[in-house]
């Protein structure tokens, strides 16, 4: 799950980068948007880049939280197994020793 979220975050960043350049070139030709120079809308491009970066940061932070949660879950599972093993009775005595002790 964590790996999938990291892949999604990288994909979102690449798509936001490419679409920012594409939208900046298309919008710049047809509008008089602020930060438009030489028929390229730099403001639109930067908006997509910054928005994509923020989304990627949130997705990567969620992936880090899930990674830590998986680590904590594994530690708790190991501790539970150790406690269960310690509470089990020891069966080191074999039957002949018991019979000898009874006589």
N, C-alpha and C positions, 0 to 999 in steps of 0.2 A: 504494500500500500504506500509506503514511504517513497519507494523508488518511482512508483507511478506518479505520485504528486510532484516529485522533482522533475520528471520528464514533462509533465504538464506545465510546470512553471517555466521551464526552458522554452517550450513550444510557444507559450503565450508571449514571452519576451521577443522571440524571433518574429512572430506574426505581428506584434505591435510595432516592432522596428520597421518591418517591411511595409506594413500598411500606413505607418506614419509618413514614410517617404512617398508612397503612392498617393495618399490623400493630399499631402502638401503640394505635390506637382499638379494634381487635378484641380484642387480648389483654388490654387493660386492663379490659374489661368482665367477663371470665370468670376472671381469675386475680388473685392477690395478689402479683404480681411486685414486686421492689424498685423503687423510683422510680416507683411508680404513684400518681398523684394525680388525683382527679376522673374516675375510670374511664378514664384514659389512661396507658399504659405508656411513660413518657418514656425509660426505660432501653432498651427494645426499639427505639424510634425512633432514639435516639442511636447504638445499636449498628449499625443498618442504615446510618445516615448516615456514621458513621466507617468502617465496612467498605467502603461504596461509594466513599468518598473515597480510601481506600488502594488499592483496585483501580484506580481511575481514574489515580492517580499512577503506578502501575506500568505501566499501558498507555501513558500519555503518555511515560514515560521510555523504553519500548521503541520507541515511534514516533520519538523524538528520536535514539536510537541508530541506527535504520534510516535516518533522514534524513542523519545524518553519514556513514554508510557509503556511501550513494548519492553523496554529494558527493565523498568520497575516491575512489570508483570512477571517477567522471567525470574527476577530476583526473589519475588514473593513466592513463586512456584517452587524454586529451589529450597527456600527456607521451610516451606510446608513439608516438602519431602524429607528434609533432614529431621524435622520435629517428629514426623510420623515414624521414621526409622528408629529414633531414640526411644519412642514409647512402645515399640514392639518388644514382646518378651524374647529373651535369648534362649535358643534351643541348642545349646552347645553340649548338653549332657546326653549321652546315648543310653539306650535301654539297658545295657549290661551294667553300667555304673549304678543305675537306679536299683537294679535287682541285688547288686552287691551291698548297697547301702541298706536295703530292707532286711537282709539276713542278719 
